[in-house]
Amino acid sequence: MKAESCKIGDGVYWVGTLDWDLRTYHGYTLKGTTYNAYLVFGKDKVALIDNTYPGTSSQMWGRIAHAFSCEKRDIAIDVIIQNHIERDHSGALLEIHKKFPKAPIYCTEIGEKGLLKHYPSLAGAGFIISKTGTTIDLGGRTLENVETPFLHWPDSMETFLAPNGILFSNDAFSQHLCYARRYDHDVPDAFLMEAAAKFYGNLLVYPSKLLVKKLDEFRRLGLAEKITMIAPGHGQIWTDPGRILSAYTGWATGVCENKVTIIYDTMHHSTQMMAHAIAEGLIAGGIDVKMYYLHEDERSEIVKDILTSKGICMGIPTIHDAPFPSIGDIIYYLKGLRFDHTGIKRGAVTFGSMGGKGGAVKIIADELTKAGFDVKEQMECYYVPDENELNQCFEIGRTFAATLLGK
């Protein structure tokens, strides 16, 4: 397949793949993504950093051929750097190794074990185990690897190109976006940051404490001030790295907007009525509101807004004296993400309609507590809320707003 590379620096090319058609990945919805791979040319050697998803390599090979033609060199990859073992980063590794069997494969110790489980035929392929500080001399330029375990897998690693100041950051700082142009300034800023927040909220909340330590380590190693560009594993390349580094620092330490995310489902509109009344109270109290209806909305979008919210309100209908099933999905997801790992406990309110003996609101309050939220209020009404109960919902919203604003 014929495809052109994108030169992102002196002797550095993006040679990744545009996946226009992907709609679900890693548990959330999207409208395409990129599998970013990069070629770095030195005087003596050429390194390939990551590759692409299985079955999508024809684009990558076309871009690699174009990059070598731009450099007026015969195609020869001398070094393979595998920063992550997941198949969206390593799916073409077997093809690459077959074409360039003498090229060593740099990865972490855990990365080697994982790659051999994914691709057993790579046994004896010439792995070189990288630790933080491992350098690769390409001739006139040096790559330095930094272990980043659990950001977001145990094997994760990043690579820094010292002369150019480019950090090849693996999944960190990524966004699942698919655009023809490669840079952050090529898409609307608000849209870009929203996509970055969605990626962080769904994949990197759990290791937030580790992320803060890793950012500090980059500063101690003297790398942070040298970064002029961040080239992530997915999405747009950051030409203004300070902006995304600042955003990550905020997300990792629980910096939030004056906002509450309301999440609810409803069977006969009773819980919906309560949700809307609580929203009015929050707005009256000076808090912005994002509303999600679980019958239509899905968890990855919800999580993006929880990341930047000071609190959540969860509306739970009762069925068979238990929480409505759709609530279980988002609760299970939140328990895995652990939003309290960002350094704060977001406030929470649970509410809902019930028949019979009820109890679903308390069950979900207990589950939210286990997930790291600080439940401030619970309210359950019998069947349809009357005017007094809706007024009570309004006051719950206004009181919750005051609590979150420290009034």
N, C-alpha and C positions, 0 to 999 in steps of 0.2 A: 504494500500500500504506500502511495506517495503522500507524505505529510511533511510540513516544515517545522523545524525547531524554533525556539524563541531564545535569543541571546539575552541573558539577564546580567551579564558582567563580562569582564575581560576573560575570555577563555572558558566561560561558564554558560551552559545552555539548559533550558527546560526541554525535556524530551518525553513528557508524560502523555497521558491518554485522556481524552474527553469522553466521559460516559454520559451521553445526553439522556439516556433512557431509564437510568436507575431511579426507583421511586421509594424503596424501603431499604434501610441498612442500619445495623447496630441498634435496632429497636425503634427507629423513628423514620418519619417520612421526609422526603426530599424530592427535588426536581432535577436530578442529575448531580454528578460530582466529577472531580478530576482525580486521577491517580498520578501524582506528581513524581517524576523521576528527573535526575539531573546528571549531566556530564560535566566533569571538570578536567580541562586540558592543562597539563604541565609540559615542560620542555621534553621530559623523558617518558612520562606515563600519562594515561588517561583513566580517570575513575568514574564509575557509574554508581550513583547513589540511589538505591531503591529501584523498583521497576513497576509492574502493573498487574492488574487482576487477570486471572487465567482466561484465555480466550480473547483478550483485547490487545495483544502485543503487536499486531500489525502496525497500528499507529506509532507505537514507540520505536519500532525498527525503522519506519520511514523517517521519523524525526532524528534518530541517531545518524542515519545515512546523510541527512541534510546537514547536521551539525559538523560532521567530519568533512563534508565537502566545503563548508564555510571556512574551516580551518586548513583546508587544502592538505589533508592527511588521509592516509589509508585507514579504513575502519579497523581498529584494534583496541579493545578494552583490556587494560592491564590490571585494574584493581576493581573489585566489586565490594561495595559497602552496603550491607543489609541492616538498616537501622531498626527494622521491625519485622517480625516473622509473619504477621497476618497476611492473608493471601492478596489483599488489595495493595500490599507493598512488595510481595515476594512471588506473585503468581507466575512470573516469567523467568524465575531464577534457573529452572532446569534448562530452558532454552539458551539462556545466556551462558551458563556453564558449559553446555555442549559446544557452543560456538567458540568460547574462549576458556578451554579447560585448564590452562596454566594460570589464569587470574585468581589470586587468593580471594577468599570471601571473608571480609572483616565483619564481625558481629560480637555481641556479648556472649559470655559463657552460657547463659540461659538461652540466648538466641540460637546457638549451635544445636542445643538439645531439641529445641522446638522445630528448627528447620529440618532436622533429621527425622523427626516424627511426621512432619508434613511431607517431606520428600526423601524417603529412605535411600534412593539411589544416589544421593549426594555424599554418602559415606566415602571418606577418603578424598573429598573434593579440595582439600587444602584450606581449611578454615584457620583464621588467625583471630584469636580471642582478644577483643578490645576492652580496655578499662579506661576510666577517665584519665586523660593525659596521653593516651596512645596516639602517636603521630604517624602520618603517611607522607613521605616525601615524593612528590610527583616531578620534581625538577623545577626549581624556581618558585614553587609554591607548596605549602604544607597544609594538610588536613589534620585536624585534631578532633578525636572522638571524646564524647562525654556521656557516661552512663546516666540514664534517666529512668531508673526502674519504677514501674507502676504509673508512668505517665505516657500511655495509660496501661501498658502491659508490663509484666516483670522483665521482659527482654529489651525494653525500649532503650534507644540510644540516639544521640544527636551528633551532628558533625559540623565543625566550624572551619571555614576557609579564611585563614588569617590575613593574607594580603588584601582580599576583597572585602572582608568584614561580613561575609554571608554566613548566616546560621541556617543549616539544613535541619529543620526542627522536628522532623517526623510528624506525629499527629498533633503535637502541641502547636497552638496558634492556627490550626486548620479551620476550614469551613467547608461544608458540603455544598459547593456551588459549581455550576458548569457554565462558564462564559468563554467566548472566543478569545478575549484578551486576558492577560495574565496578572495584571497588577491591581493593588488595592484601589488606586485612584481611577480604575477603569469601570467601577460600579458605584452606585450611590452610597455615600458613607453610612447612612442610617441602615440601609439594607445589609451592607457588609458587616457592621457591628452586630446586627441582630443575628446574622448567620453564625458569627463567631461565638456569640452568647449561647446560641442553641447547641453548638458543638460542645462548648464547655459544660453547659448544664446537663447534657445527656451523657458525657463521657469522662469528665474530669473533676466533677464535684467531689467524689469520694477521696481522691488523692490530693485535695486542696492543701493540706498541711505539708505534704511532701513537695508540692509545687513551690510553696513559699521558701522552703529550705533550699530547693534547687536554684531558685532565682538568686538567693543569697550566695550560693556556691559559685554561680556564674560571676557574681561581683568579686568574690574572693580570688577566683582564678584570673581576674582581670579581663574577662571576655565580654562582660556586659557593655562596657563603654566602647568596645571595639565593633559592636554589631551595627552595621549600616543597612542590612537587609535581612529579612527572615523569609526563607523559602520553605514553606510547610509541605506536609504530605498530601494535602488536599486543598483545593480552592485557590484563592488569590495570593500572590506574593506580596509581602509587606515591604514597601519602600520607606515607610515611616514606622520603624519598629517600636519607637517609644510609645506610640498610641496603643498598640496591642499589648505591650509589656505592662503599661499602666492599667489597662482594662483587666488583664489577668491578675495583677496584684490586688485590684479591688474585688474581683469575684472570689479570689482565693481567701480573702480576709473578711468576707461578709459585708462589703460596702453595698448598700441597697438604696433604691429610690423610695420616696414616700408613696408606696404603692402596695396594694393587696391583690392577690390573685384569688378569685372566687371560682370554685370548681364544684359542679353539681350535676346530678342526673335527676330525672323526675318521671313519674308514671302518669299522673293525672294533674300535673301543673302545680300541685301544692308546694313541693320543695322549691320549684321555680319561683313561685310568688315570694317565698321567704328569702331566696337569694337576691331577688330584685330589691326587696325592702332593706336588706342588710347593705346592699350596694349604695342605696340612697343615704343611709346613715353614715357610711364611710366617706362618701363625697361631701356630705354636710360637715363632716369632721376634718376636712382638708386632705383627704387621702385619695389618690388616683386608684382606679379599679380596672382590672382586666378580668373579663368574664368568660368562662369556658363551660360549655354544655356537653357532657360526656356522651350524649346520644349522637353527637356530630363531631366533636373535637377529639383530637388524639393526644397522647401523653407527651410526645416530644415537644410540641408547641407549648403545652402547659408548663413543662419543666423550664423552658427558656424564660418564662415570665416569673416563675418562682425564684429563679436565680437572682433576679434584681428586685424582688419584693421583700418588704419587711414582715409580711405575714400572709397567711392563707385562710380562706373560709371554705369549708367543705360541706356541701349539702348532700345528705344521704337519705333516700327513701328507704323504708323498711319493707322487706318481703320475707315471708316465712319467719318473722321475728328476727331477721338478720339483715345486714347491709345489702343493698342492691348490688348485683354482681359487678357492674361496671366500676363501682368504687373500689372493689378488690384489686382490679388491675393497676390503677394509679397508686394505691397504697403499697402494693407489693414492689412497684417500681421505686417509689420514694424511700422505702426501707433499704433498698439496695444502694441508692445514691448517697444517703446520709448527709443532708444539707447542713447539719450542725458541724460537719467537718470544716466548714468555712470560717469557723471561729465564733459564730453567734447561733443562738436558738431563735429561729423565726417564730413569731406568735401564730396562734391558730384558734379558729372558732369552728365548732361542728354544729350542724343544725339539720332538721329534716322532719318530714311528716311520717306518721305511723298509724297503723291500726293494730288491734290486738294489744299485746303487752309492750311492744316497742323494744327499745334498747340498742338499736343500730347506731345511734348517735354516740352513745358511750363507748361502744365497741371500737368505732373508728377513732374516737378521741384517744383511747388507750393505744391503738396502733400508731397514731401520729406521734404520741409521746415516745414510743419505741423507735420511731424514725428520726427522733431528734428535734421535734417541734415542741413549743411551749403552749399547751392548750389553755386558753384564758376563759372560755365560755362554751357551754353546751345548751342547746335548746331543741326540744322535740314537741311538736304539736300533734293533736289528734285529728287525723284526716285533713280537713281544709282549714287553713289559718283564718281566724276571724280578724276583725279590724284591730282589736286590742292586741292580738298576737303579732300582727304585722307591724303595729307601732312598737311592740317590744323588740322585734327584729331590727327596726330602724335604730332604736336606742342601743342595741348590742353593737351595731355597726359604728355608731358615733362614739361609744365608749371605747371600742377597740381602736378606733383611729386615735383617740386621745392617748391611749396607752402606748401605741407605737410611736407617737410623736413626742412622748415624754411629758405630756401635759398633766 
